[in-house]
Amino acid sequence: MDSMSDMDMNSTSSSSDHDMSMMMMKSYLHFTAGDVVLFDTIVPSTPGTVFATCLVFFLISVGDRYLRAVTRGVERRFAERLYRLAGGSEGERSANDSDTHLPGPSSRPTTSKPNNGVLMPTSSNRFVPSHEFSRGALAGLQSTIHYTLMLVVMTFNVSYIISVVLGVVVGEIAFGRLNH
């Protein structure tokens, strides 16, 4: 019976500790240190550790913009490869698609120029495992980064929010023009 009451007391104290940590979370914009960031063990509490944390979030945001540019380049290479697999040549493609820079879902032709008088369907809807798995991995990585940054912003710490926004701005300036 004593073990049962001990267990109740332990569970009560651990739940009160949990309630206490939940009460300390600020649900308003603030600059104060001491917020839990992503994990229980990461609690920047000095100005130096808050600055280092801001720097990490800034770099993650810049990296997110770089990853976005890489994804656009990968998509372009996949589209060009699929066009070549369908029997088109690069010179023929640039003459046909001079008004578009990237073949997107709305600008993909449904047929290619005839080689022997017969219109050939393009293979833009073909399942190429290496393309699809690469595309899926990139999408998963981008989603992970976006959700991580969302959780950082949800701490309501203005220092972290500014770091994320500045990282997006600097990353877009540095990498936004790539692969357009």
TIRO-2110 file (N, C-alpha, C; in Angstrom, 1 decimal):
// TIRO-2110
0.8, -1.2, 0.0, N, 1, A
0.0, 0.0, 0.0, CA, 1, A
0.9, 1.3, 0.0, C, 1, A
2.0, 1.2, 0.7, N, 2, A
2.9, 2.3, 0.8, CA, 2, A
3.5, 2.6, -0.6, C, 2, A
3.8, 1.5, -1.3, N, 3, A
4.4, 1.7, -2.7, CA, 3, A
3.4, 2.4, -3.6, C, 3, A
2.1, 2.1, -3.4, N, 4, A
1.1, 2.7, -4.2, CA, 4, A
1.0, 4.3, -3.9, C, 4, A
1.0, 4.6, -2.6, N, 5, A
1.0, 6.0, -2.3, CA, 5, A
2.3, 6.7, -2.7, C, 5, A
3.4, 6.0, -2.7, N, 6, A
4.6, 6.6, -3.2, CA, 6, A
4.5, 6.9, -4.7, C, 6, A
3.9, 6.0, -5.4, N, 7, A
3.8, 6.1, -6.8, CA, 7, A
2.9, 7.3, -7.1, C, 7, A
1.8, 7.5, -6.4, N, 8, A
0.9, 8.6, -6.6, CA, 8, A
1.6, 9.9, -6.3, C, 8, A
2.5, 9.9, -5.3, N, 9, A
3.2, 11.2, -4.9, CA, 9, A
4.2, 11.5, -6.0, C, 9, A
4.9, 10.5, -6.5, N, 10, A
5.9, 10.7, -7.6, CA, 10, A
5.2, 11.2, -8.8, C, 10, A
4.1, 10.6, -9.2, N, 11, A
3.4, 11.0, -10.4, CA, 11, A
2.8, 12.4, -10.2, C, 11, A
2.4, 12.7, -9.0, N, 12, A
1.9, 14.1, -8.8, CA, 12, A
3.0, 15.1, -8.9, C, 12, A
4.2, 14.8, -8.3, N, 13, A
5.3, 15.7, -8.4, CA, 13, A
5.8, 15.9, -9.8, C, 13, A
5.8, 14.8, -10.6, N, 14, A
6.3, 15.0, -11.9, CA, 14, A
5.3, 15.7, -12.8, C, 14, A
4.0, 15.5, -12.5, N, 15, A
3.0, 16.2, -13.3, CA, 15, A
3.0, 17.7, -12.9, C, 15, A
3.3, 18.0, -11.6, N, 16, A
3.3, 19.4, -11.2, CA, 16, A
4.6, 20.1, -11.8, C, 16, A
5.7, 19.3, -11.9, N, 17, A
6.9, 19.9, -12.6, CA, 17, A
6.6, 20.2, -14.1, C, 17, A
5.8, 19.3, -14.7, N, 18, A
5.4, 19.5, -16.1, CA, 18, A
4.5, 20.7, -16.2, C, 18, A
3.6, 20.8, -15.3, N, 19, A
2.6, 22.0, -15.3, CA, 19, A
3.4, 23.3, -15.1, C, 19, A
4.4, 23.2, -14.2, N, 20, A
5.2, 24.4, -13.9, CA, 20, A
6.0, 24.8, -15.1, C, 20, A
6.6, 23.9, -15.9, N, 21, A
7.3, 24.3, -17.1, CA, 21, A
6.4, 24.8, -18.2, C, 21, A
5.2, 24.3, -18.2, N, 22, A
4.2, 24.8, -19.2, CA, 22, A
3.8, 26.2, -18.8, C, 22, A
3.7, 26.5, -17.6, N, 23, A
3.2, 27.8, -17.1, CA, 23, A
4.3, 28.9, -17.4, C, 23, A
5.6, 28.5, -17.5, N, 24, A
6.7, 29.4, -17.7, CA, 24, A
6.8, 29.8, -19.2, C, 24, A
6.2, 29.1, -20.1, N, 25, A
6.3, 29.4, -21.5, CA, 25, A
5.5, 30.7, -21.7, C, 25, A
6.1, 31.6, -22.4, N, 26, A
5.5, 32.9, -22.6, CA, 26, A
4.7, 32.9, -24.0, C, 26, A
3.5, 33.2, -23.9, N, 27, A
2.7, 33.2, -25.2, CA, 27, A
2.5, 34.6, -25.7, C, 27, A
3.5, 35.4, -25.6, N, 28, A
3.5, 36.7, -26.2, CA, 28, A
4.9, 37.0, -26.7, C, 28, A
5.0, 38.0, -27.6, N, 29, A
6.3, 38.3, -28.1, CA, 29, A
7.2, 38.9, -27.0, C, 29, A
8.5, 38.4, -27.0, N, 30, A
9.4, 38.8, -25.9, CA, 30, A
10.8, 38.7, -26.4, C, 30, A
11.7, 39.3, -25.7, N, 31, A
13.2, 39.2, -26.0, CA, 31, A
13.9, 38.5, -24.9, C, 31, A
13.2, 38.0, -23.9, N, 32, A
13.9, 37.4, -22.7, CA, 32, A
14.5, 36.0, -23.1, C, 32, A
15.6, 35.7, -22.4, N, 33, A
16.2, 34.4, -22.5, CA, 33, A
15.5, 33.4, -21.7, C, 33, A
15.9, 32.1, -21.9, N, 34, A
15.4, 31.1, -21.0, CA, 34, A
14.3, 30.2, -21.7, C, 34, A
14.0, 30.4, -22.9, N, 35, A
13.0, 29.6, -23.6, CA, 35, A
13.6, 28.2, -24.0, C, 35, A
12.8, 27.2, -23.9, N, 36, A
13.1, 25.9, -24.4, CA, 36, A
13.0, 25.9, -25.9, C, 36, A
14.1, 25.5, -26.6, N, 37, A
14.1, 25.6, -28.0, CA, 37, A
14.2, 24.1, -28.6, C, 37, A
13.2, 23.6, -29.1, N, 38, A
13.0, 22.3, -29.8, CA, 38, A
13.1, 21.1, -28.8, C, 38, A
14.1, 21.1, -27.9, N, 39, A
14.3, 20.0, -27.0, CA, 39, A
14.4, 20.6, -25.6, C, 39, A
14.0, 19.7, -24.6, N, 40, A
14.1, 20.1, -23.2, CA, 40, A
15.5, 20.5, -22.8, C, 40, A
16.5, 20.0, -23.4, N, 41, A
17.9, 20.2, -23.0, CA, 41, A
18.5, 21.5, -23.6, C, 41, A
17.8, 22.1, -24.6, N, 42, A
18.3, 23.3, -25.2, CA, 42, A
17.5, 24.5, -24.6, C, 42, A
18.2, 25.2, -23.7, N, 43, A
17.5, 26.4, -23.0, CA, 43, A
18.6, 27.5, -23.0, C, 43, A
18.7, 28.3, -24.1, N, 44, A
19.7, 29.4, -24.1, CA, 44, A
19.3, 30.4, -23.0, C, 44, A
20.2, 30.6, -22.1, N, 45, A
19.8, 31.5, -20.9, CA, 45, A
20.8, 32.7, -20.8, C, 45, A
21.9, 32.7, -21.5, N, 46, A
22.8, 33.9, -21.4, CA, 46, A
22.8, 34.6, -22.8, C, 46, A
23.2, 35.8, -22.8, N, 47, A
23.2, 36.5, -24.1, CA, 47, A
24.0, 35.9, -25.2, C, 47, A
25.1, 35.3, -24.8, N, 48, A
26.0, 34.6, -25.7, CA, 48, A
25.3, 33.3, -26.3, C, 48, A
24.6, 32.6, -25.5, N, 49, A
24.0, 31.4, -26.0, CA, 49, A
22.7, 31.7, -26.9, C, 49, A
22.1, 32.8, -26.5, N, 50, A
20.9, 33.3, -27.3, CA, 50, A
21.4, 33.7, -28.7, C, 50, A
22.6, 34.5, -28.7, N, 51, A
23.2, 34.9, -30.0, CA, 51, A
23.6, 33.7, -30.8, C, 51, A
24.2, 32.7, -30.2, N, 52, A
24.6, 31.5, -31.0, CA, 52, A
23.4, 30.8, -31.5, C, 52, A
22.3, 30.7, -30.7, N, 53, A
21.1, 30.1, -31.2, CA, 53, A
20.5, 30.8, -32.4, C, 53, A
20.5, 32.2, -32.3, N, 54, A
20.0, 33.0, -33.4, CA, 54, A
20.8, 32.8, -34.6, C, 54, A
22.1, 32.7, -34.5, N, 55, A
23.0, 32.4, -35.6, CA, 55, A
22.7, 31.1, -36.3, C, 55, A
22.4, 30.1, -35.5, N, 56, A
22.1, 28.7, -36.0, CA, 56, A
20.8, 28.8, -36.8, C, 56, A
19.8, 29.5, -36.3, N, 57, A
18.5, 29.7, -37.0, CA, 57, A
18.6, 30.5, -38.2, C, 57, A
19.5, 31.5, -38.2, N, 58, A
19.8, 32.3, -39.4, CA, 58, A
20.4, 31.4, -40.5, C, 58, A
21.4, 30.6, -40.1, N, 59, A
22.0, 29.7, -41.1, CA, 59, A
21.1, 28.7, -41.6, C, 59, A
20.2, 28.1, -40.8, N, 60, A
19.2, 27.2, -41.2, CA, 60, A
18.3, 27.8, -42.3, C, 60, A
17.9, 29.0, -42.0, N, 61, A
17.0, 29.7, -42.9, CA, 61, A
17.7, 30.0, -44.3, C, 61, A
18.9, 30.4, -44.2, N, 62, A
19.7, 30.6, -45.5, CA, 62, A
19.8, 29.3, -46.2, C, 62, A
20.1, 28.2, -45.5, N, 63, A
20.2, 26.9, -46.1, CA, 63, A
18.9, 26.4, -46.7, C, 63, A
17.8, 26.8, -46.1, N, 64, A
16.5, 26.5, -46.7, CA, 64, A
16.3, 27.1, -48.0, C, 64, A
16.7, 28.3, -48.2, N, 65, A
16.6, 29.0, -49.5, CA, 65, A
17.6, 28.4, -50.5, C, 65, A
18.8, 28.0, -50.0, N, 66, A
19.7, 27.3, -50.9, CA, 66, A
19.1, 26.0, -51.4, C, 66, A
18.5, 25.2, -50.5, N, 67, A
17.9, 23.9, -50.8, CA, 67, A
16.7, 24.1, -51.8, C, 67, A
16.0, 25.2, -51.7, N, 68, A
15.0, 25.5, -52.6, CA, 68, A
15.5, 25.8, -54.0, C, 68, A
16.6, 26.5, -54.1, N, 69, A
17.3, 26.7, -55.4, CA, 69, A
17.8, 25.4, -56.0, C, 69, A
18.4, 24.5, -55.1, N, 70, A
18.9, 23.2, -55.6, CA, 70, A
17.7, 22.4, -56.1, C, 70, A
16.6, 22.4, -55.4, N, 71, A
15.4, 21.7, -55.9, CA, 71, A
14.9, 22.1, -57.2, C, 71, A
15.0, 23.4, -57.5, N, 72, A
14.6, 23.9, -58.8, CA, 72, A
15.5, 23.4, -59.9, C, 72, A
16.8, 23.4, -59.6, N, 73, A
17.8, 22.9, -60.5, CA, 73, A
17.6, 21.4, -60.8, C, 73, A
17.3, 20.7, -59.8, N, 74, A
17.1, 19.2, -59.9, CA, 74, A
15.9, 19.0, -60.8, C, 74, A
14.8, 19.8, -60.5, N, 75, A
13.6, 19.6, -61.4, CA, 75, A
13.9, 20.0, -62.8, C, 75, A
14.7, 21.0, -63.1, N, 76, A
15.1, 21.3, -64.4, CA, 76, A
15.8, 20.2, -65.1, C, 76, A
16.8, 19.6, -64.4, N, 77, A
17.6, 18.5, -65.0, CA, 77, A
16.7, 17.3, -65.3, C, 77, A
15.7, 17.0, -64.3, N, 78, A
14.8, 15.9, -64.5, CA, 78, A
14.0, 16.1, -65.8, C, 78, A
13.5, 17.4, -66.0, N, 79, A
12.6, 17.7, -67.1, CA, 79, A
13.4, 17.5, -68.4, C, 79, A
14.6, 18.0, -68.4, N, 80, A
15.5, 17.9, -69.6, CA, 80, A
15.8, 16.5, -69.9, C, 80, A
16.1, 15.7, -68.9, N, 81, A
16.4, 14.2, -69.1, CA, 81, A
15.1, 13.5, -69.7, C, 81, A
14.0, 13.8, -69.1, N, 82, A
12.8, 13.2, -69.6, CA, 82, A
12.5, 13.6, -71.1, C, 82, A
12.8, 14.8, -71.4, N, 83, A
12.6, 15.3, -72.8, CA, 83, A
13.5, 14.5, -73.7, C, 83, A
14.8, 14.3, -73.3, N, 84, A
15.7, 13.6, -74.1, CA, 84, A
15.3, 12.1, -74.3, C, 84, A
14.8, 11.6, -73.2, N, 85, A
14.3, 10.2, -73.2, CA, 85, A
13.1, 10.0, -74.2, C, 85, A
12.3, 11.1, -74.3, N, 86, A
11.2, 11.0, -75.2, CA, 86, A
11.6, 11.2, -76.7, C, 86, A
12.8, 11.5, -76.9, N, 87, A
13.3, 11.6, -78.3, CA, 87, A
13.6, 13.0, -78.8, C, 87, A
13.4, 13.9, -78.0, N, 88, A
13.7, 15.3, -78.4, CA, 88, A
15.1, 15.7, -78.2, C, 88, A
15.6, 16.7, -79.0, N, 89, A
16.9, 17.1, -78.8, CA, 89, A
16.9, 18.5, -78.2, C, 89, A
18.0, 18.9, -77.6, N, 90, A
18.1, 20.1, -76.8, CA, 90, A
17.8, 21.4, -77.7, C, 90, A
18.4, 21.4, -78.9, N, 91, A
18.2, 22.5, -79.9, CA, 91, A
16.7, 22.6, -80.3, C, 91, A
16.1, 21.5, -80.5, N, 92, A
14.7, 21.4, -80.9, CA, 92, A
13.8, 22.0, -79.7, C, 92, A
14.2, 21.6, -78.5, N, 93, A
13.4, 22.0, -77.3, CA, 93, A
13.5, 23.5, -77.2, C, 93, A
14.7, 24.1, -77.3, N, 94, A
14.9, 25.5, -77.1, CA, 94, A
14.1, 26.3, -78.2, C, 94, A
14.0, 25.8, -79.4, N, 95, A
13.3, 26.4, -80.4, CA, 95, A
11.8, 26.4, -80.2, C, 95, A
11.3, 25.2, -79.7, N, 96, A
9.9, 25.1, -79.4, CA, 96, A
9.5, 25.8, -78.1, C, 96, A
10.3, 25.8, -77.1, N, 97, A
9.9, 26.4, -75.8, CA, 97, A
10.6, 27.7, -75.5, C, 97, A
10.7, 28.5, -76.5, N, 98, A
11.5, 29.7, -76.3, CA, 98, A
10.8, 30.7, -75.4, C, 98, A
9.5, 30.6, -75.2, N, 99, A
8.8, 31.5, -74.3, CA, 99, A
8.8, 31.1, -72.9, C, 99, A
9.2, 29.8, -72.6, N, 100, A
9.2, 29.4, -71.2, CA, 100, A
10.7, 29.0, -70.8, C, 100, A
11.1, 29.3, -69.6, N, 101, A
12.4, 28.9, -69.2, CA, 101, A
12.4, 27.6, -68.5, C, 101, A
11.4, 27.2, -67.7, N, 102, A
11.4, 25.9, -67.1, CA, 102, A
10.1, 25.3, -67.5, C, 102, A
10.2, 24.0, -67.8, N, 103, A
8.9, 23.3, -68.1, CA, 103, A
8.2, 23.0, -66.8, C, 103, A
7.1, 23.7, -66.5, N, 104, A
6.4, 23.4, -65.3, CA, 104, A
5.1, 22.6, -65.6, C, 104, A
4.3, 22.3, -64.6, N, 105, A
3.1, 21.6, -64.9, CA, 105, A
2.2, 22.2, -66.0, C, 105, A
2.1, 23.5, -66.0, N, 106, A
1.3, 24.2, -67.0, CA, 106, A
1.9, 24.4, -68.3, C, 106, A
3.3, 24.3, -68.4, N, 107, A
4.0, 24.6, -69.6, CA, 107, A
4.5, 23.4, -70.3, C, 107, A
4.3, 22.2, -69.8, N, 108, A
4.8, 21.0, -70.4, CA, 108, A
4.0, 20.7, -71.6, C, 108, A
4.7, 20.5, -72.8, N, 109, A
3.9, 20.1, -74.0, CA, 109, A
3.4, 18.7, -73.8, C, 109, A
2.3, 18.4, -74.5, N, 110, A
1.7, 17.1, -74.4, CA, 110, A
2.3, 16.2, -75.5, C, 110, A
2.8, 16.8, -76.5, N, 111, A
3.4, 16.0, -77.6, CA, 111, A
4.7, 16.7, -78.0, C, 111, A
5.6, 15.9, -78.5, N, 112, A
6.9, 16.5, -79.0, CA, 112, A
6.9, 16.5, -80.5, C, 112, A
7.8, 17.2, -81.1, N, 113, A
7.9, 17.3, -82.6, CA, 113, A
8.1, 15.9, -83.2, C, 113, A
7.5, 15.7, -84.3, N, 114, A
7.6, 14.4, -84.9, CA, 114, A
9.0, 14.1, -85.5, C, 114, A
9.5, 12.9, -85.3, N, 115, A
10.7, 12.5, -85.8, CA, 115, A
10.5, 11.9, -87.2, C, 115, A
9.4, 11.2, -87.4, N, 116, A
9.1, 10.6, -88.7, CA, 116, A
7.6, 10.9, -89.1, C, 116, A
7.1, 12.1, -88.7, N, 117, A
5.8, 12.4, -89.1, CA, 117, A
4.7, 12.0, -88.1, C, 117, A
5.1, 11.3, -87.0, N, 118, A
4.1, 10.9, -86.0, CA, 118, A
4.4, 11.7, -84.7, C, 118, A
3.4, 12.2, -84.1, N, 119, A
3.6, 13.0, -82.9, CA, 119, A
3.8, 11.9, -81.7, C, 119, A
4.9, 12.2, -81.0, N, 120, A
5.2, 11.3, -79.9, CA, 120, A
4.8, 11.9, -78.6, C, 120, A
4.1, 11.2, -77.7, N, 121, A
3.8, 11.8, -76.4, CA, 121, A
5.1, 12.0, -75.6, C, 121, A
5.2, 13.1, -74.8, N, 122, A
6.4, 13.3, -74.0, CA, 122, A
6.3, 12.3, -72.8, C, 122, A
7.4, 12.1, -72.1, N, 123, A
7.4, 11.2, -71.0, CA, 123, A
7.4, 12.1, -69.7, C, 123, A
6.8, 13.2, -69.7, N, 124, A
6.8, 14.1, -68.5, CA, 124, A
6.0, 13.4, -67.3, C, 124, A
5.1, 12.5, -67.7, N, 125, A
4.4, 11.8, -66.6, CA, 125, A
4.9, 10.4, -66.4, C, 125, A
6.0, 10.1, -66.9, N, 126, A
6.6, 8.8, -66.7, CA, 126, A
7.2, 8.7, -65.3, C, 126, A
7.1, 7.5, -64.7, N, 127, A
7.6, 7.3, -63.4, CA, 127, A
9.0, 6.8, -63.6, C, 127, A
10.0, 7.6, -63.1, N, 128, A
11.4, 7.3, -63.1, CA, 128, A
11.8, 7.2, -61.7, C, 128, A
12.1, 6.0, -61.2, N, 129, A
12.3, 5.8, -59.7, CA, 129, A
13.4, 6.8, -59.2, C, 129, A
14.5, 6.9, -59.9, N, 130, A
15.6, 7.8, -59.3, CA, 130, A
15.1, 9.2, -59.2, C, 130, A
14.3, 9.7, -60.2, N, 131, A
13.7, 11.0, -60.1, CA, 131, A
12.7, 11.2, -58.9, C, 131, A
11.8, 10.2, -58.8, N, 132, A
10.8, 10.3, -57.8, CA, 132, A
11.3, 10.2, -56.4, C, 132, A
12.3, 9.3, -56.2, N, 133, A
12.8, 9.1, -54.8, CA, 133, A
13.7, 10.4, -54.5, C, 133, A
14.4, 10.9, -55.4, N, 134, A
15.1, 12.1, -55.2, CA, 134, A
14.2, 13.3, -54.8, C, 134, A
13.2, 13.4, -55.6, N, 135, A
12.2, 14.5, -55.4, CA, 135, A
11.5, 14.3, -54.0, C, 135, A
11.2, 13.1, -53.7, N, 136, A
10.6, 12.8, -52.4, CA, 136, A
11.5, 13.1, -51.2, C, 136, A
12.8, 12.8, -51.4, N, 137, A
13.7, 13.1, -50.3, CA, 137, A
13.9, 14.6, -50.1, C, 137, A
14.0, 15.3, -51.2, N, 138, A
14.1, 16.8, -51.1, CA, 138, A
12.9, 17.4, -50.5, C, 138, A
11.7, 16.9, -50.9, N, 139, A
10.4, 17.4, -50.3, CA, 139, A
10.4, 17.1, -48.8, C, 139, A
10.8, 15.9, -48.4, N, 140, A
10.9, 15.6, -47.0, CA, 140, A
11.8, 16.5, -46.2, C, 140, A
13.0, 16.7, -46.7, N, 141, A
14.0, 17.6, -46.1, CA, 141, A
13.5, 19.0, -46.0, C, 141, A
12.8, 19.5, -47.0, N, 142, A
12.3, 20.9, -47.0, CA, 142, A
11.2, 20.9, -45.9, C, 142, A
10.3, 20.0, -45.8, N, 143, A
9.2, 20.0, -44.8, CA, 143, A
9.8, 19.9, -43.4, C, 143, A
10.8, 19.1, -43.2, N, 144, A
11.5, 19.1, -41.9, CA, 144, A
12.0, 20.4, -41.5, C, 144, A
12.7, 21.1, -42.4, N, 145, A
13.3, 22.4, -42.1, CA, 145, A
12.2, 23.4, -41.8, C, 145, A
11.1, 23.4, -42.7, N, 146, A
10.0, 24.3, -42.5, CA, 146, A
9.3, 24.1, -41.1, C, 146, A
9.0, 22.9, -40.8, N, 147, A
8.4, 22.6, -39.5, CA, 147, A
9.3, 23.0, -38.3, C, 147, A
10.6, 22.8, -38.4, N, 148, A
11.5, 23.1, -37.4, CA, 148, A
11.5, 24.6, -37.2, C, 148, A
11.6, 25.4, -38.3, N, 149, A
11.6, 26.8, -38.2, CA, 149, A
10.2, 27.3, -37.6, C, 149, A
9.1, 26.6, -38.0, N, 150, A
7.8, 27.0, -37.4, CA, 150, A
7.8, 26.9, -35.9, C, 150, A
8.4, 25.8, -35.4, N, 151, A
8.4, 25.6, -34.0, CA, 151, A
9.3, 26.6, -33.3, C, 151, A
10.4, 27.0, -34.0, N, 152, A
11.2, 28.1, -33.4, CA, 152, A
10.4, 29.4, -33.3, C, 152, A
9.7, 29.7, -34.3, N, 153, A
8.9, 31.0, -34.3, CA, 153, A
7.8, 30.9, -33.2, C, 153, A
7.3, 29.7, -33.0, N, 154, A
6.2, 29.5, -32.0, CA, 154, A
6.7, 29.7, -30.5, C, 154, A
8.0, 29.9, -30.3, N, 155, A
8.5, 30.2, -29.0, CA, 155, A
8.2, 31.7, -28.7, C, 155, A
7.8, 32.5, -29.6, N, 156, A
7.4, 33.9, -29.5, CA, 156, A
8.6, 34.7, -29.1, C, 156, A
9.8, 34.2, -29.2, N, 157, A
11.0, 35.0, -28.9, CA, 157, A
11.4, 35.8, -30.1, C, 157, A
11.3, 37.1, -30.0, N, 158, A
11.5, 38.0, -31.1, CA, 158, A
12.9, 37.9, -31.7, C, 158, A
13.9, 37.6, -30.9, N, 159, A
15.3, 37.4, -31.4, CA, 159, A
15.3, 36.2, -32.4, C, 159, A
14.6, 35.1, -32.1, N, 160, A
14.6, 34.0, -33.0, CA, 160, A
13.8, 34.3, -34.2, C, 160, A
12.7, 35.0, -34.1, N, 161, A
11.9, 35.3, -35.2, CA, 161, A
12.7, 36.2, -36.2, C, 161, A
13.3, 37.2, -35.7, N, 162, A
14.1, 38.1, -36.5, CA, 162, A
15.2, 37.3, -37.2, C, 162, A
15.9, 36.4, -36.5, N, 163, A
16.9, 35.6, -37.1, CA, 163, A
16.4, 34.8, -38.3, C, 163, A
15.2, 34.1, -38.1, N, 164, A
14.7, 33.3, -39.2, CA, 164, A
14.3, 34.2, -40.4, C, 164, A
13.7, 35.3, -40.1, N, 165, A
13.3, 36.2, -41.2, CA, 165, A
14.5, 36.8, -42.0, C, 165, A
15.5, 37.2, -41.2, N, 166, A
16.7, 37.7, -41.9, CA, 166, A
17.4, 36.6, -42.7, C, 166, A
17.4, 35.4, -42.2, N, 167, A
18.0, 34.3, -42.9, CA, 167, A
17.3, 34.1, -44.2, C, 167, A
15.9, 34.2, -44.2, N, 168, A
15.1, 34.0, -45.4, CA, 168, A
15.5, 35.1, -46.4, C, 168, A
15.6, 36.3, -45.9, N, 169, A
15.9, 37.5, -46.8, CA, 169, A
17.3, 37.3, -47.4, C, 169, A
18.3, 37.0, -46.6, N, 170, A
19.6, 36.9, -47.1, CA, 170, A
19.7, 35.7, -48.0, C, 170, A
19.1, 34.6, -47.7, N, 171, A
19.1, 33.4, -48.5, CA, 171, A
18.4, 33.7, -49.9, C, 171, A
17.4, 34.4, -49.9, N, 172, A
16.7, 34.7, -51.1, CA, 172, A
17.5, 35.6, -52.0, C, 172, A
18.2, 36.6, -51.4, N, 173, A
19.1, 37.5, -52.1, CA, 173, A
20.2, 36.7, -52.7, C, 173, A
20.8, 35.8, -51.9, N, 174, A
21.9, 35.0, -52.4, CA, 174, A
21.6, 33.9, -53.4, C, 174, A
20.4, 33.2, -53.2, N, 175, A
20.1, 32.1, -54.0, CA, 175, A
18.8, 32.1, -54.8, C, 175, A
18.1, 33.2, -54.6, N, 176, A
16.7, 33.2, -55.3, CA, 176, A
16.8, 33.3, -56.8, C, 176, A
17.8, 33.8, -57.3, N, 177, A
17.9, 33.9, -58.8, CA, 177, A
18.4, 32.6, -59.5, C, 177, A
18.9, 31.7, -58.7, N, 178, A
19.5, 30.5, -59.2, CA, 178, A
18.4, 29.5, -59.7, C, 178, A
18.7, 29.0, -60.9, N, 179, A
17.8, 28.0, -61.5, CA, 179, A
16.4, 28.5, -61.8, C, 179, A
16.2, 29.7, -62.1, N, 180, A
14.9, 30.2, -62.5, CA, 180, A
14.8, 30.1, -64.0, C, 180, A
END
